[in-house]
């Protein structure tokens, strides 16, 4: 039995030369590690192919493709949405949690989403025992192992990566078959029993059991929820029908989920690629430096790469690493598997101490750093220029922000595609080394925080820095923004707040006075100072409604965005939404909060015709009299 994708290991006397040449040709995924010395024999005419022995035709085919293989081998393996396959396993860090889904930071600057239905096998089965909130299972800063479900195609040629934490997605049949005493296992809590938790491993042939003594809690007050992820070490295995125990036709694994044991567990061998999982801690040896990382071998015959963000010396100039490319420092390093693409057989590793040790000190950093998305950092020093990739920057934050961080350096990376975005000079994207110099101080806008890579993703483009918002989730009702008119219609205007964010101004919100023909008053490309009225999220299609009414945009009165902010005795500004003699005047504030001036109140004020006195969309200053929510409306 040979490892999936591995080379046939043959005695030195029989096939050493074939094996060496096959490895040199780049056809074998897994090279043989160790001190085995093989001698080259020129008279050998046969070459060992991928999984077997090939003749001259295969040799010629390999030689024809040798240039391409060499090119591929000079760069570290990476994750790209267009090449990701379902089943690919990835290590990530949770950066945002809501009731229905969680956002996970993934290697190579990617983000994925875990929906409530993909939290566990129990959630996929719609069990009535599971919680319906993702926040009950995940928190910002959690390190998670996940599997790709699909790359969903959205409108405007965009993609979204869907992930799963279910045991059935993480554990292949080969993983279950090879599990034994002392192995690492991944599962989800299936049920709570008298003495502990039954843990589903995603297979009908095997199940786990975690006692209350180890897992915590009790039958009445369990510490673990149904569907919660369990990572554990197998302390013993009860085979079917052995020791006189009834196992229901399954192997039963006694589990130990002690955190220190799981985090420090080292995988010494893995005979099948199918059984390799993201998050495994392994002993790896340096093989050679690449253009953007390091090639390593581990578990005897697996090849993996470390990209520049996961090197222990990733901040160094690539030229400094290439000087030692032929003679990397020898020795064994502890590494953790970042991702495994089973189809392409590409494996990513990390040498970053915090990820290797699964430290908890990254939680506060992740929480604080994610809050800076959309902020402009005025002082960023250029540390390194990667002509074909981007610019590395060291980040200087003010004292208040630094208090939330540890003493380690903070870095940001501006990808080449974000540097000249919106620039009129297309050559900027090519001439990075002419536009920037090491030590130069530049401003940058935070696009996101790659928690797994521990680096800010930033843009140096002036158009992005000047943009008031970058993402829909940055917008809040009552917020003042700037926008550029994108389209003018009779019913209103579409306004671009940034390259990715667009809002709509209804015709009755274009001005303090009615405008019958918007195109006669406004021009496409014109910049406006606006205010956000409503932010609505309907599935994947957020809707932003804005106002251009000067009285509202320039008002210094505190905006009312919820009923709790409607304080009796205070003064607020709104606009007329509806009028009638029977019901009076309905006044609308931000976030669809409404109030009512009753018909009797208007009569006492001498208003006989409210439709004429208070036309729709006119501005009103309201004194808040009472606060009584009735059918989502307040009465004033």
C-alpha positions as CSV (number, residue, x, y, z in Angstrom):
1,X,0.0,0.0,0.0
2,X,1.5,3.3,-1.0
3,X,0.7,6.9,0.0
4,X,-1.8,8.6,-2.3
5,X,0.3,10.5,-4.8
6,X,3.5,9.0,-3.4
7,X,6.5,7.5,-5.1
8,X,7.1,3.8,-5.1
9,X,9.9,3.2,-2.6
10,X,12.3,0.6,-4.0
11,X,15.5,-0.8,-2.7
12,X,18.6,1.2,-3.7
13,X,20.0,-1.7,-5.6
14,X,16.9,-2.1,-7.7
15,X,15.6,1.3,-8.4
16,X,17.4,4.1,-6.7
17,X,18.3,5.8,-9.9
18,X,14.8,5.7,-11.2
19,X,13.5,7.2,-8.0
20,X,16.0,10.0,-8.0
21,X,15.3,10.9,-11.6
22,X,11.6,10.9,-11.0
23,X,12.0,13.3,-8.1
24,X,14.3,15.5,-10.1
25,X,11.8,15.7,-12.9
26,X,9.2,17.1,-10.5
27,X,6.6,14.4,-11.2
28,X,6.5,13.0,-7.7
29,X,4.6,14.9,-5.1
30,X,6.2,13.3,-2.1
31,X,10.0,13.1,-2.2
32,X,11.8,10.7,0.1
33,X,13.3,12.3,3.2
34,X,16.2,11.0,5.2
35,X,19.9,10.2,4.6
36,X,19.3,7.7,1.8
37,X,22.0,8.2,-0.8
38,X,21.3,7.1,-4.4
39,X,23.8,7.0,-7.2
40,X,23.0,8.1,-10.7
41,X,23.2,5.5,-13.4
42,X,23.4,6.9,-16.9
43,X,22.6,3.5,-18.5
44,X,19.1,3.4,-16.9
45,X,16.5,4.0,-19.7
46,X,13.3,3.6,-17.7
47,X,11.8,6.2,-15.5
48,X,9.5,5.7,-12.5
49,X,6.2,7.4,-13.3
50,X,3.5,8.7,-10.9
51,X,2.5,5.4,-9.1
52,X,4.2,3.0,-11.5
53,X,6.9,2.4,-14.1
54,X,6.8,4.2,-17.5
55,X,8.7,3.9,-20.7
56,X,10.3,6.3,-23.1
57,X,7.0,8.0,-24.2
58,X,6.3,9.1,-20.6
59,X,9.9,10.2,-20.2
60,X,9.6,12.4,-23.3
61,X,6.4,13.9,-22.1
62,X,8.0,14.7,-18.7
63,X,11.0,16.3,-20.3
64,X,8.7,18.5,-22.5
65,X,6.9,19.7,-19.4
66,X,10.0,20.1,-17.2
67,X,10.2,23.8,-17.7
68,X,6.6,24.3,-16.5
69,X,7.3,22.1,-13.5
70,X,10.4,24.1,-12.6
71,X,8.4,27.3,-12.7
72,X,5.7,26.0,-10.5
73,X,8.3,24.7,-7.9
74,X,9.9,28.1,-7.4
75,X,6.9,29.6,-5.7
76,X,5.0,28.6,-2.5
77,X,1.7,26.9,-2.7
78,X,-1.3,29.3,-2.4
79,X,-5.0,29.3,-2.1
80,X,-7.1,31.0,-4.9
81,X,-10.9,31.1,-5.1
82,X,-10.9,30.0,-8.8
83,X,-8.9,26.8,-8.0
84,X,-10.3,25.8,-4.7
85,X,-12.0,22.4,-4.6
86,X,-14.7,21.2,-2.3
87,X,-13.1,19.1,0.5
88,X,-10.0,21.3,0.7
89,X,-9.1,21.6,4.4
90,X,-8.0,25.0,5.8
91,X,-6.9,26.4,9.1
92,X,-8.5,29.8,9.9
93,X,-9.3,32.4,12.6
94,X,-12.8,33.7,13.3
95,X,-13.0,37.5,12.7
96,X,-16.7,38.2,12.9
97,X,-19.7,36.4,14.3
98,X,-23.4,37.0,13.8
99,X,-26.5,34.9,14.6
100,X,-26.6,33.2,11.2
101,X,-22.9,33.0,10.1
102,X,-19.3,33.6,11.0
103,X,-16.5,35.1,8.9
104,X,-13.2,33.2,9.0
105,X,-9.8,34.6,8.0
106,X,-8.0,32.2,5.8
107,X,-4.4,32.0,4.5
108,X,-3.4,34.0,1.4
109,X,-5.7,36.9,2.3
110,X,-8.9,35.0,1.7
111,X,-12.1,35.0,3.8
112,X,-14.7,32.3,4.2
113,X,-18.1,32.0,5.7
114,X,-19.5,29.3,8.0
115,X,-23.3,29.3,7.9
116,X,-25.5,28.0,10.8
117,X,-26.3,25.0,8.7
118,X,-22.7,24.0,8.3
119,X,-21.6,24.2,11.9
120,X,-22.0,20.5,12.5
121,X,-23.6,17.3,11.2
122,X,-26.3,17.9,13.8
123,X,-27.1,21.4,12.3
124,X,-27.1,20.0,8.8
125,X,-29.7,17.4,10.0
126,X,-31.8,20.3,11.5
127,X,-31.8,18.7,14.9
128,X,-34.1,20.4,17.4
129,X,-31.4,20.0,20.1
130,X,-28.9,22.5,18.6
131,X,-28.8,26.2,19.1
132,X,-29.9,28.4,16.2
133,X,-27.2,31.0,16.8
134,X,-23.6,30.8,15.6
135,X,-22.5,33.0,18.4
136,X,-23.2,30.2,20.9
137,X,-20.5,28.1,19.2
138,X,-17.8,30.5,17.9
139,X,-16.1,33.7,19.1
140,X,-13.8,36.2,17.5
141,X,-10.3,35.0,17.7
142,X,-11.1,31.2,17.7
143,X,-8.8,29.1,15.6
144,X,-10.9,26.6,13.6
145,X,-10.3,23.8,11.2
146,X,-12.7,23.9,8.3
147,X,-13.5,22.3,4.9
148,X,-14.5,24.0,1.7
149,X,-18.2,23.3,0.8
150,X,-18.3,25.3,-2.4
151,X,-17.2,28.6,-4.0
152,X,-20.5,30.3,-4.6
153,X,-20.9,32.6,-7.6
154,X,-22.6,35.9,-6.9
155,X,-23.6,38.9,-9.1
156,X,-21.0,41.1,-10.8
157,X,-18.6,38.1,-11.2
158,X,-18.0,37.9,-7.4
159,X,-17.4,34.7,-5.4
160,X,-18.1,33.7,-1.8
161,X,-16.3,30.8,-0.1
162,X,-18.6,28.6,2.0
163,X,-17.0,26.5,4.7
164,X,-18.1,23.6,7.0
165,X,-17.1,22.6,10.5
166,X,-19.0,19.3,10.3
167,X,-17.1,16.1,11.2
168,X,-18.4,14.4,8.0
169,X,-16.7,17.1,6.0
170,X,-13.4,17.0,7.9
171,X,-13.0,13.2,8.4
172,X,-12.5,11.0,5.3
173,X,-13.2,7.3,5.5
174,X,-9.5,6.8,5.4
175,X,-9.1,9.0,8.4
176,X,-11.6,6.9,10.4
177,X,-10.1,3.6,9.2
178,X,-6.6,4.6,10.3
179,X,-7.6,6.0,13.7
180,X,-6.1,4.1,16.7
181,X,-5.1,4.6,20.3
182,X,-3.0,7.8,20.5
183,X,-4.5,9.3,17.3
184,X,-6.0,12.8,16.9
185,X,-9.7,12.9,16.1
186,X,-12.2,15.6,15.2
187,X,-15.9,15.4,15.9
188,X,-19.1,17.1,16.9
189,X,-21.1,16.5,20.1
190,X,-24.0,14.2,19.1
191,X,-25.8,13.8,22.5
192,X,-25.4,14.1,26.3
193,X,-25.6,10.8,28.2
194,X,-25.5,9.8,31.8
195,X,-21.7,9.7,32.1
196,X,-20.5,11.9,29.3
197,X,-20.9,13.0,25.7
198,X,-21.3,10.9,22.6
199,X,-19.2,12.4,19.8
200,X,-20.0,12.0,16.2
201,X,-17.0,11.5,13.9
202,X,-19.1,11.7,10.7
203,X,-19.0,7.9,10.1
204,X,-21.4,5.1,10.8
205,X,-18.5,2.7,11.6
206,X,-17.0,4.7,14.5
207,X,-18.1,6.9,17.3
208,X,-16.4,8.7,20.2
209,X,-17.2,9.1,23.9
210,X,-15.9,11.9,26.1
211,X,-16.5,11.5,29.9
212,X,-17.7,14.4,32.0
213,X,-14.5,14.0,34.0
214,X,-12.5,15.1,31.0
215,X,-15.0,17.2,29.0
216,X,-16.5,19.0,32.1
217,X,-20.1,19.5,33.1
218,X,-22.8,17.0,34.1
219,X,-25.9,15.5,32.6
220,X,-28.1,18.3,34.1
221,X,-25.6,21.1,33.3
222,X,-23.5,20.0,30.3
223,X,-20.4,22.1,29.5
224,X,-20.6,21.3,25.8
225,X,-23.5,22.0,23.4
226,X,-25.0,19.6,20.9
227,X,-23.1,20.2,17.7
228,X,-20.1,21.7,19.3
229,X,-16.7,20.9,17.9
230,X,-14.5,18.4,19.9
231,X,-10.8,17.9,19.2
232,X,-9.3,15.1,21.2
233,X,-6.7,12.3,21.5
234,X,-7.9,8.7,21.5
235,X,-7.1,7.2,24.9
236,X,-8.4,3.7,24.1
237,X,-10.4,1.8,21.4
238,X,-13.2,-0.7,22.0
239,X,-13.5,-2.9,18.9
240,X,-16.8,-4.4,17.8
241,X,-17.7,-7.5,19.9
242,X,-14.4,-7.4,21.9
243,X,-14.1,-7.5,25.7
244,X,-17.8,-8.6,26.0
245,X,-19.0,-5.0,25.4
246,X,-21.9,-4.0,23.2
247,X,-20.8,-1.4,20.7
248,X,-23.8,-1.4,18.4
249,X,-21.7,-2.6,15.5
250,X,-19.3,0.4,15.8
251,X,-15.8,1.0,17.1
252,X,-16.0,3.2,20.2
253,X,-13.2,5.6,20.9
254,X,-12.5,6.8,24.5
255,X,-11.5,10.5,24.1
256,X,-9.3,12.9,26.0
257,X,-9.9,16.6,25.0
258,X,-7.4,18.1,27.4
259,X,-6.4,21.3,25.7
260,X,-2.6,21.0,26.2
261,X,-2.5,17.5,25.0
262,X,-4.4,18.3,21.8
263,X,-2.4,21.5,21.0
264,X,1.0,19.8,21.6
265,X,0.1,16.5,19.8
266,X,2.6,15.9,17.0
267,X,1.7,13.7,14.0
268,X,4.7,11.6,13.4
269,X,3.4,9.7,10.4
270,X,0.5,9.8,8.0
271,X,0.4,6.9,5.5
272,X,-2.4,8.3,3.4
273,X,-2.8,11.8,2.0
274,X,-6.6,11.4,2.6
275,X,-5.9,11.2,6.3
276,X,-3.8,14.4,6.5
277,X,-5.8,17.3,8.0
278,X,-5.3,21.1,8.4
279,X,-4.1,22.0,11.8
280,X,-1.8,18.9,12.3
281,X,1.4,19.7,14.2
282,X,4.4,18.1,12.4
283,X,8.2,18.0,12.5
284,X,9.4,19.5,9.2
285,X,12.8,19.9,7.6
286,X,13.9,22.8,5.3
287,X,14.5,21.7,1.7
288,X,15.1,25.0,-0.1
289,X,14.1,28.6,-0.2
290,X,11.6,29.7,-2.9
291,X,11.0,33.1,-4.4
292,X,8.3,33.8,-1.9
293,X,8.8,31.2,0.8
294,X,10.3,27.9,1.9
295,X,9.9,24.3,0.7
296,X,9.9,21.7,3.5
297,X,9.4,17.9,4.0
298,X,7.6,16.3,6.8
299,X,6.3,12.9,7.9
300,X,8.9,11.2,5.8
301,X,7.7,11.8,2.3
302,X,5.3,14.8,2.2
303,X,6.3,18.1,0.6
304,X,4.8,21.4,1.8
305,X,5.6,25.0,1.4
306,X,5.6,28.0,3.7
307,X,4.6,31.4,2.1
308,X,6.4,34.6,3.2
309,X,3.8,35.6,5.7
310,X,4.3,32.3,7.7
311,X,8.1,32.2,7.8
312,X,9.8,32.9,11.0
313,X,11.9,35.5,9.1
314,X,9.1,36.6,6.7
315,X,9.9,40.3,7.1
316,X,13.4,39.9,5.5
317,X,14.0,41.0,2.0
318,X,13.6,38.0,-0.4
319,X,17.1,38.6,-1.7
320,X,18.6,37.9,1.7
321,X,16.8,34.6,1.8
322,X,17.9,33.7,-1.8
323,X,21.5,34.2,-0.8
324,X,21.1,31.1,1.4
325,X,18.8,29.3,-1.0
326,X,21.2,26.5,-1.8
327,X,22.2,26.0,1.8
328,X,19.3,26.5,4.2
329,X,19.9,26.1,7.8
330,X,19.5,22.4,8.7
331,X,17.5,21.1,11.6
332,X,13.9,20.1,12.4
333,X,11.3,22.8,13.0
334,X,7.8,22.5,14.4
335,X,5.2,23.5,11.8
336,X,1.4,23.3,11.6
337,X,-0.5,22.4,8.4
338,X,-2.3,25.4,7.1
339,X,-4.2,23.8,4.2
340,X,-4.4,20.6,2.2
341,X,-5.8,20.6,-1.3
342,X,-6.5,16.9,-2.0
343,X,-7.1,17.4,-5.7
344,X,-4.0,19.4,-6.5
345,X,-2.0,17.7,-3.7
346,X,-0.7,21.1,-2.5
347,X,0.1,21.5,1.2
348,X,0.7,24.8,3.0
349,X,2.5,25.0,6.4
350,X,3.1,27.8,8.9
351,X,6.1,28.4,11.2
352,X,4.5,31.4,13.0
353,X,4.9,30.6,16.8
354,X,1.4,31.8,17.7
355,X,-0.2,29.4,15.2
356,X,2.2,26.6,15.9
357,X,1.5,26.8,19.6
358,X,-2.2,27.8,19.1
359,X,-1.7,30.6,21.6
360,X,-4.6,32.6,23.0
361,X,-2.8,35.9,22.9
362,X,-4.1,36.5,19.4
363,X,-7.7,36.9,20.5
364,X,-7.4,40.5,21.8
365,X,-5.3,41.5,18.8
366,X,-7.9,40.0,16.4
367,X,-10.7,41.8,18.1
368,X,-8.9,45.2,18.3
369,X,-7.5,44.9,14.7
370,X,-10.8,44.0,13.1
371,X,-12.3,47.2,14.5
372,X,-9.8,49.3,12.5
373,X,-11.3,48.2,9.1
374,X,-12.0,51.4,7.2
375,X,-9.7,53.5,9.2
376,X,-6.8,55.5,7.6
377,X,-3.4,54.9,9.2
378,X,-1.4,58.1,8.5
379,X,2.1,56.8,9.2
380,X,3.2,53.6,7.5
381,X,6.8,53.0,6.8
382,X,7.8,51.0,3.6
383,X,9.8,48.0,4.8
384,X,10.1,46.0,1.6
385,X,9.0,46.2,-2.0
386,X,8.0,43.0,-3.8
387,X,7.9,44.1,-7.4
388,X,5.4,41.5,-8.6
389,X,3.3,41.2,-5.4
390,X,3.1,44.5,-3.4
391,X,4.6,46.5,-0.6
392,X,5.2,45.5,3.0
393,X,4.7,48.3,5.6
394,X,5.3,48.7,9.3
395,X,2.3,50.3,11.0
396,X,2.5,53.0,13.6
397,X,-0.6,53.5,15.7
398,X,-1.4,56.1,18.4
399,X,-0.9,55.4,22.0
400,X,-4.5,54.5,22.9
401,X,-4.6,51.8,20.2
402,X,-1.2,50.4,21.1
403,X,-2.4,49.8,24.7
404,X,-4.7,47.1,23.4
405,X,-1.8,45.3,21.6
406,X,1.2,43.3,22.7
407,X,4.7,44.6,22.2
408,X,5.2,42.8,18.9
409,X,5.5,44.8,15.6
410,X,2.4,45.4,13.5
411,X,2.7,45.1,9.8
412,X,0.5,45.8,6.8
413,X,0.7,44.6,3.2
414,X,-0.6,46.4,0.1
415,X,-1.2,44.1,-2.8
416,X,-0.1,45.3,-6.2
417,X,-3.7,45.4,-7.4
418,X,-4.7,47.8,-4.5
419,X,-1.9,50.3,-5.0
420,X,-2.9,52.0,-8.3
421,X,-6.6,51.3,-8.1
422,X,-8.4,54.3,-9.5
423,X,-5.2,55.8,-10.8
424,X,-5.0,57.4,-14.2
425,X,-1.5,56.1,-14.6
426,X,-1.5,52.3,-15.3
427,X,2.3,52.3,-15.1
428,X,2.1,52.8,-11.3
429,X,1.2,49.1,-10.8
430,X,4.4,48.0,-12.6
431,X,6.9,50.5,-11.3
432,X,6.5,49.9,-7.6
433,X,10.3,50.2,-7.0
434,X,10.2,53.7,-8.6
435,X,7.1,54.9,-6.8
436,X,8.1,53.7,-3.3
437,X,11.4,53.6,-1.4
438,X,12.3,51.7,1.7
439,X,11.8,54.0,4.7
440,X,9.3,56.2,2.9
441,X,6.3,57.2,5.1
442,X,2.9,56.8,3.4
443,X,-0.8,56.8,4.5
444,X,-2.8,53.7,4.0
445,X,-6.5,52.6,4.4
446,X,-7.3,49.4,6.2
447,X,-9.3,47.0,4.0
448,X,-9.2,44.2,6.4
449,X,-7.2,42.2,8.9
450,X,-5.9,38.8,7.9
451,X,-5.9,37.3,11.4
452,X,-4.4,34.0,10.3
453,X,-1.6,35.9,8.6
454,X,-1.5,38.5,11.4
455,X,-1.2,41.4,8.9
456,X,-3.4,44.3,7.9
457,X,-4.6,44.3,4.3
458,X,-4.3,47.9,3.2
459,X,-4.6,50.1,0.1
460,X,-2.3,52.9,-0.9
461,X,-4.6,54.2,-3.7
462,X,-5.6,57.8,-3.0
463,X,-9.1,57.2,-4.3
464,X,-9.6,54.4,-1.7
465,X,-8.0,56.5,1.1
466,X,-10.4,59.4,0.3
467,X,-13.5,57.1,0.2
468,X,-15.8,57.5,3.2
469,X,-16.7,53.9,3.4
470,X,-15.4,50.6,1.9
471,X,-17.9,48.0,3.0
472,X,-21.7,47.9,3.5
473,X,-21.3,46.7,7.1
474,X,-19.5,50.0,7.9
475,X,-22.6,52.0,7.3
476,X,-24.9,53.0,10.1
477,X,-28.1,55.0,10.1
478,X,-27.4,58.6,10.8
479,X,-23.9,58.4,9.4
480,X,-22.6,61.3,7.3
481,X,-20.9,60.1,4.0
482,X,-19.7,61.4,0.7
483,X,-20.9,59.9,-2.6
484,X,-20.5,60.3,-6.3
485,X,-23.6,60.3,-8.5
486,X,-23.6,57.2,-10.7
487,X,-27.1,57.2,-12.3
488,X,-30.0,59.7,-12.5
489,X,-33.6,58.7,-12.9
490,X,-37.0,60.2,-12.4
491,X,-37.6,58.2,-9.2
492,X,-34.2,59.1,-7.7
493,X,-30.4,58.6,-8.1
494,X,-27.9,55.9,-7.5
495,X,-24.8,57.1,-5.7
496,X,-21.4,55.3,-5.3
497,X,-19.9,55.7,-1.9
498,X,-16.9,53.6,-2.9
499,X,-15.9,51.1,-5.5
500,X,-17.9,48.4,-3.9
501,X,-20.7,50.3,-2.1
502,X,-23.7,52.0,-3.7
503,X,-26.8,53.7,-2.2
504,X,-30.0,55.1,-3.5
505,X,-31.5,58.6,-3.0
506,X,-35.3,58.6,-3.4
507,X,-36.8,61.6,-5.4
508,X,-38.4,63.0,-2.2
509,X,-34.9,63.0,-0.5
510,X,-33.0,64.9,-3.2
511,X,-33.6,68.3,-1.6
512,X,-35.5,70.2,1.1
513,X,-37.9,71.3,-1.7
514,X,-39.5,69.1,-4.3
515,X,-37.5,68.6,-7.6
516,X,-39.6,67.4,-10.5
517,X,-36.6,66.8,-12.9
518,X,-33.5,65.5,-11.1
519,X,-31.4,65.6,-14.3
520,X,-31.8,69.3,-14.5
521,X,-30.4,69.8,-11.1
522,X,-27.7,67.1,-10.8
523,X,-25.0,65.7,-13.0
524,X,-23.4,62.2,-13.2
525,X,-20.0,62.2,-11.4
526,X,-21.0,65.1,-9.1
527,X,-19.9,64.6,-5.4
528,X,-22.5,65.1,-2.7
529,X,-22.5,65.2,1.1
530,X,-25.1,62.8,2.3
531,X,-26.5,61.1,5.3
532,X,-27.5,57.4,5.7
533,X,-31.3,57.0,6.3
534,X,-31.7,53.2,6.3
535,X,-29.4,50.1,6.0
536,X,-31.3,46.9,5.1
537,X,-29.8,43.5,4.5
538,X,-32.0,41.2,2.5
539,X,-30.0,38.0,2.0
540,X,-26.8,38.9,0.1
541,X,-28.3,42.1,-1.3
542,X,-27.8,45.1,1.1
543,X,-29.9,48.1,0.4
544,X,-28.7,51.6,1.4
545,X,-31.1,54.6,1.4
546,X,-29.6,58.1,1.6
547,X,-30.8,61.7,1.9
548,X,-29.5,64.8,0.4
549,X,-31.8,67.1,2.3
550,X,-29.5,69.9,3.6
551,X,-31.5,70.4,6.8
552,X,-30.9,66.7,7.8
553,X,-27.4,66.4,6.4
554,X,-26.1,69.5,8.3
555,X,-28.3,69.1,11.4
556,X,-26.4,69.1,14.7
557,X,-29.3,67.4,16.6
558,X,-28.6,63.8,17.7
559,X,-30.2,61.3,15.2
560,X,-32.9,58.9,16.3
561,X,-32.1,55.5,15.0
562,X,-34.1,53.4,17.4
563,X,-37.0,53.8,19.8
564,X,-34.6,53.7,22.8
565,X,-33.1,56.9,21.5
566,X,-36.4,58.7,21.6
567,X,-36.1,60.5,24.9
568,X,-39.2,62.4,26.1
569,X,-38.5,66.2,26.4
570,X,-35.9,66.3,23.8
571,X,-36.0,67.8,20.3
572,X,-35.5,65.8,17.1
573,X,-35.6,66.4,13.4
574,X,-37.5,64.2,11.0
575,X,-39.5,64.5,7.8
576,X,-43.2,63.9,7.0
577,X,-43.9,60.4,5.8
578,X,-47.7,60.5,5.6
579,X,-50.6,62.8,6.6
580,X,-54.3,62.5,7.1
581,X,-57.0,64.3,9.0
582,X,-58.0,61.2,10.9
583,X,-54.5,60.0,11.9
584,X,-52.6,63.3,11.9
585,X,-49.0,63.4,10.7
586,X,-46.6,60.4,10.6
587,X,-43.0,61.6,11.0
588,X,-40.1,59.5,9.9
589,X,-36.6,59.5,11.5
590,X,-33.5,57.3,10.7
591,X,-33.7,53.5,10.4
592,X,-37.4,53.6,9.7
593,X,-38.3,54.8,13.2
594,X,-41.6,56.6,13.0
595,X,-43.6,58.9,15.3
596,X,-47.1,60.3,15.2
597,X,-48.6,63.7,15.8
598,X,-52.3,62.9,16.4
599,X,-55.2,64.6,14.6
600,X,-56.5,65.9,17.9
601,X,-53.1,67.5,18.7
602,X,-53.2,69.2,15.3
603,X,-56.7,70.5,15.8
604,X,-55.6,72.0,19.2
605,X,-52.9,73.7,17.2
606,X,-55.4,75.1,14.7
607,X,-54.4,72.9,11.8
608,X,-57.5,72.0,9.9
609,X,-55.8,70.6,6.7
610,X,-52.6,68.6,7.7
611,X,-52.1,67.5,4.1
612,X,-51.7,71.1,3.0
613,X,-49.8,72.4,6.0
614,X,-47.4,69.4,6.2
615,X,-46.8,67.9,2.8
616,X,-45.0,64.6,2.4
617,X,-41.2,64.9,2.9
618,X,-41.2,68.3,4.4
619,X,-38.8,68.8,7.4
620,X,-40.2,69.0,10.9
621,X,-38.7,69.8,14.3
622,X,-40.5,67.6,16.8
623,X,-40.6,68.0,20.6
624,X,-40.8,64.4,21.9
625,X,-43.7,64.4,24.3
626,X,-44.3,60.7,25.3
627,X,-42.6,57.5,24.4
628,X,-45.2,54.7,23.8
629,X,-44.3,52.2,21.0
630,X,-47.5,51.1,19.3
631,X,-47.3,48.8,16.3
632,X,-43.7,49.9,15.7
633,X,-44.7,53.5,15.9
634,X,-44.1,56.1,18.6
635,X,-46.7,58.6,19.5
636,X,-45.6,62.2,20.2
